[in-house]
Amino acid sequence: MKARPWPIIVLTILYLLGPVFSILVASYLMHMSPLKYFSLWLPRASYWSTLSTFCLYPIAGIAIYLMKPWSYALFIAITALTTYQDYTAWRAHPAVMGFPVLFGLTLINVAIVAYFALPSVRTPFFNRRLRWWESKPRYKMEIPAALESALGQTKCTLMNLSLGGAFVKSAKTLDINAKTNLRFAVFNQTILVEARPVHRRSRGTRGYGLEFVHTPESKQAIGRIVQGLALAGVKQIEQQTIWASFKDWITALFKTGRGLVPEMPIYPVQNTKKNAPPKSVEK
């Protein structure tokens, strides 16, 4: 999956349109049309006022979209700066920008920061392993497997596989980041690879996203398996078209309330029989 989560895309677009919203709000407060306000404001605006109006929100939008540790800090800093600017504007022109307006704008900024503080939103900024849209091609599977550790063996089902990791369906609770070994057989070959759970999925098909801790030998072995799956024509976890993905997201949002925060998928939901994952991948 290459596309970022839709909540991130929507927020990015809104921030890129921030200068337009700023002009609309200012023209409303000044009781004039946006075009008239803009034509009167621009020639008289200071360098900093022009720069902050046209650049701060788009920069924040780009920071959101990049989803890097430094861009998270940059976004928070810009939000704090714009909140302070709203406060100074209220102090300078209380008759134009009343306290309810200041309170409303501040409340919006606080709500946005609180949203980005949610673990499911914040974590992908700092943990690249959870940016599933950057992952290697994954191949749909549904074969028996086992997780082995010093505590014993746990049976599970391997749902998909890539060079760097896998998703397993398991009823047993696993500790996140605890090392384990994944054992499975494919193409008449038994594979044992060290792994650690990096994500727990509690909705839909419940299970764990695993990141492989490769040795040169295990990386080579998994690489051969992945290459074999590709040559055998095993279905990849395909990226939906942008409009199909948006439709699914907006439908789920309004019908179930889900989708406000990013959710790591197993694979895009596709009900067509021709795209159903194979039950096994044997020679």
N, C-alpha and C positions, 0 to 999 in steps of 0.2 A: 504494500500500500504506500503510494508516494504522496498522497494529499494529506495536508495537516488536518487536524480535527476542525469541524465546521465552526464551533464556538470561537476558535482562534482566528479563523479566516474572517468571520463576521466582525469581530472586534478590530482586526487589522483594517478592514475596509472603513469602519466607522471612524477610526482614528485618522486614516488618510483623508477623510472628509471633514476632519476637525476644523480647518480654516473656514469652510463653508458654514458650519454650525455656529462658529464664533461670530461671524458677520451677521448671520440671521438673528442670533440672540441680541447682539448689540443694536441692530437696527430696530428690533422690537422694543427694546428699552428706550430708544431715542424717538420712538413713534414716527418712523419714516421708512420708506421702502429700502430694501437691501441695496439696490443700485445707487440710490441717492446717498445713503450712508457711506457706502464704499467710496464714491467719488469725492465726498467731503473729507473722509477720514484719511485716505491714502496720502494726499499731498502734505498733510500736516503731521502724519505719524512719525515718531522717532525711529531711528534705525533699529533699536531693540524691540520696539512695539511691532514693527513690520516683521522682523525676524521671528519673534515669538509667535505671532499670529499665523504665519505661513509655514513655519518649520517645526515647532515643538510637537504638535500633535502628529504630523506625518512621521517624524523621527520615532515617536513612541509607538506608532503603528508598525513601523519596520522592525523595531526592537521586539515587539510581540511576535511578529511572524518568524523572526530568526530563531527564537527559542533557545538562546544560549545563556549561560550564567551571567555574563557581563551585560547582555541585553535585558535581562530581568532587572538587574540593578539600575540600568539606565531608565527603564520604564518607570520604576518606582520613583527615581529622582525627578523625572519630568512631571510626574503626577503631583509630587510634593511642590515643585516649583509653580505649576499652574494653579494649585490651590492657594499658594501664597500670593500669586498675582491677583487672583480673584479677591482676596482679602484686602490687598492694597488698593484695588480699584473701588471696593466698597468704602474704605476709609476716605479716599479722595473724592468720591462722588456718591455720597449716601442717598441723595435725592433721586439720582438716576438709577442706581443699582441698590434697591432696598435690601434690607436684611433677609427677607424671605428668599430672594434670588440667591444671595450668598449662601444661605443655609442649604438651599436645594442643590446648588452646584457642588458644595462641599460634601453633601450626603452622597451624591453620585460618585465622586472621586473615592470616598471612603468605601462605598459598596464595591467599586471596581478593584480596589486594592485588596479588600477582603476576599473577593472572588479569586484573585491570583494567589492568595495565601492558602487556598484549599490544597491539600496534598496532591490530589489528582490533577490539578492544574499546574502547581508549582514544580512538582518533581521532574517532569520531562525537561524543564529548563536546565536542571542540574545533573540529570542522569541520562546519558545518551542511550543506555540500554532500553529505556522506556519510550524512546521515540520510534515507535513501530513503523512509521512511514519511511524510515531510513534503513530498514532491515533488508537483508538479502532475500532473493526469491524464496518463497515458502511453497512446499508441495503438500497438497491435501492427502492425508492418509487416515486410516482407522485400523491400527494393528495392535495386538497385545504387546505390552512392554512391562518393565519392572524398574522401580527405583530402589537402589540398594545402598545401605549405609551400615554403620556399626550396630544400629538398633534393629536391623533385620531387613527384610525385603517387602516392598509394597507393590502390589499389582496395580497397573494403570493402563490407559489406552493412549497411544501416541496418535494425536490428531493431525499434526502437521510438522514438517521438518525443513530446516534450512541449514546452511553451513554453520551459522553461528548459534543456533538454538532450536527449540522445539516447544510445542504446546502439548501438555499431557492432561487427560481427564482423570482425575483422582478424587475419591471420596475422603481420603485421609488428609488431615491437616499437616502441611509442611511448613517449616520455618523458613522465612524469607532470607536469602543469602547463605543458608546452611548448605554446606557441600554434600553432594550425593552422587551416585553413579546411575546413569540411565542405561539399561540393557534392552535391546530389541533385536529382532532378526528380520532381515529383508534381503531379497535376492539370494536366499540360501546362505547368508552370511550373518553371523552374530556380531553385533557392535556393542562395545562397552565404552562409554565416554563419561568423563566427570562433568557434572553440571551443578548449577545452583538456581533455585527458584528466585526470580526477580519480580514476579507479578502474580497476584492471586486474582482470579476471576470468580466472582460470586453470583453472577447473573448468567442466564442462558446455560451454555455448556460449562459447568464448573470445573475448574482445574487450575493449572499453573503454567506460566510462561517460564521456560528454562533458558538460561544462558550457558553455553558450553564453555568449560575451562579446558581448552585444547592443549594437548601435547602435539608435537610434530606428527606423531603416528596417528593420533585420533583425528587431527585435522585432515590428514591425507585420506583416511578411511571414510570420513563423512563426506569429503569432497567427491570421492569416487561414487558413493551412494547417491549424492545429489545429482551428479552427472548422469548416473544410470536412470534416475527418476525422470530427468529431462528427456533422455533418449527414448525412454519407454512411453513417453507421452502422458505421464501423470499430470493431472491438472494442477496448475499453480493457483495460489490465492490471488485472484485477479483483482485489479483495481476497477471499481465501478466508474462509469462516466461521471463527470462532475455534476451533471444535472440529476442523474439517478441517485447519486450519493446525497445531494442536497435535498431531493424529494424525500428520501428515506429519513434523513435527519429531521426535517421540519415536520414530517408526519408523526414521528415518534415523540417529538417535543410537544406537540399540541395534544396528542392522544394519551400519552403516558407521563409526560413531564420529564422524561429522560432525554439527555442530550445537552443539558446546560453545561455540563462539565465533560471533558474528553473521556472517552472510554476505550480501553484497548480491546480491539476485536480479535477473535480467533481467525475469522475470514469473513468477507462481506457476505451478507445474507443473500443467497440466490436460490430461488425455488424451482428453477427450470431443471428438469430431470437430466438434461444432457450435461449440466455442469455439476451434478452431484458427485461428491468425492468418492473414490473407489473404496471398497471395503478392505482391499488388500493390494499389495504390490509385490506379487511373486512372479517369478519367471514362468 
